[in-house]
Amino acid sequence: MQQAEIKLSPELENTLKVAIQNAAQKIADNSAKVNSKWPEYMNKGTAAKYLGISNNTLSEWISSDSVPFKKIGRSYRFNRNDLDKFMATK
C-alpha cells in the first residue's frame, strides 16, 4: 500500500500544530475538572454515588469480590482509577 505525502506550508503546519496542542490541552483541562469532583480514594458511600449504584449493589459486588477495593480495619476504600477500569470492562 502506497502512502500519499502531503506538503504543507510552514505557516499552515505551525497553525495546525498550535490547534492540535490547544485541543489536547482543552481535553486535559476538562478531564481534570471532571475528576476533581471526586477524590482519588473514596469511602463506600462516595464510591456508590460515583458509580451510580446503590450501597446494596456495591455491597454485593464487594461480597462477590468483583469490584476492586481495599479494606482497612472495618472501612472500605476505593481508588477512582481502579473503579474506572473496572467499569470499562462491564
Buried (B, 14 or more C-beta within 10 A) or exposed (E): EEEEEEEEEEEEEEEEEEEEEEEEEEEEEEEEEEEEEBBEEBEBEBBBBBBEBEEEEBBEBBEEEEBBBEEEEEEBBBBBEBBEEBEEEE
